[in-house]
């Protein structure tokens, strides 16, 4: 989760796509917003590994867009294939 947050903060779209599971990965990522978000913090609230091949991570990511604070609160699902974890999808919290 932390590596994907860092990739969002740095605009590393190739890394984001490479760590996205093939079953849900988009062909490409949307162009950056204008102005782009400035990511300012990540808090991981909990993580679970129900079995060795699946994980859930609940987190809050904070950013500023045009000076306005925004919060993304999500529970993400990950799958492990071989030695690598891949983001599958997430449920947003209100």
N, C-alpha and C positions, 0 to 999 in steps of 0.2 A: 504494500500500500504506500509506504513512504517513497519508494522509488518512482511510482506512478505520479504521486503528488509533485515530486521534484521535476519529473518530466513535463507536467503541466506548467509548472512555474518557469521552466526554461524554454518552453515551446518545442520540446523534443518530440515532434509528431511521429517520427519513425520508431522511436522506442515505445510510444504508446500503442501503436499498431502492432509492433512485434510482441507485446505482452498482453494483447487482447486475444481471447480464445477464438479460433477459426470459426466456430459455430455462430458467433454473434458479432464478429469484427466487421466494421464497415469497410467499404472499398477505399475510402479516404476520409479524412477529418474535415470538418467545416472550416472555412477560413476564419482567422482570428477576428474577434469583435473589434470594433473601433469605438472607443479606445480599448486595447486589450486589458484583461484583468491583471491586477498585480496581486499575486498570491502572497498572503501574509501569515498563514499559520495552519497547522494540521494538528488535530487532536484525535487520537485513536481511543474510542470509548471501550470497545471490547473486541475480542476475536475468539472464534471458536473453530476447532477442527473436528467435526463430527466423525470423520474417518481420515486416513492418511492422504486421500485424494481430493478432499473438499475442504474449503474454509469459508468462513463468513467474517467480515470485518465491518464494524460500525464505526463511522468517523464523522467528524465535522471539519470541513475545510473553509477557511475564511479568505476573502479577497476584497479588493477595492476595484470598482469599475467607475471611472470618471469621478473619483473622490468619494463615491458612495460605498459603504460597507455592504457586503453580501455574505451569506452563509449557505453552504451546501452541506446538508446532513443526510448521509446515505448509509445503507447497509449493503455492502458489495459481496458478490459471490465469486469465488475463485476455484479453479480446478487445477490439479497438479497432473502434469504429464511428464514422465521421466523425472528429472530433477528440477523442472521449471514450473512455476505457478503462472496461471493465466487468468486475467480478469474475464468474467463471463457477463455479468450484468449487475444492476443494483436497484434497490428500492429506495426512493426518496422519502424522507420524513418531513412532515409539515412543520 
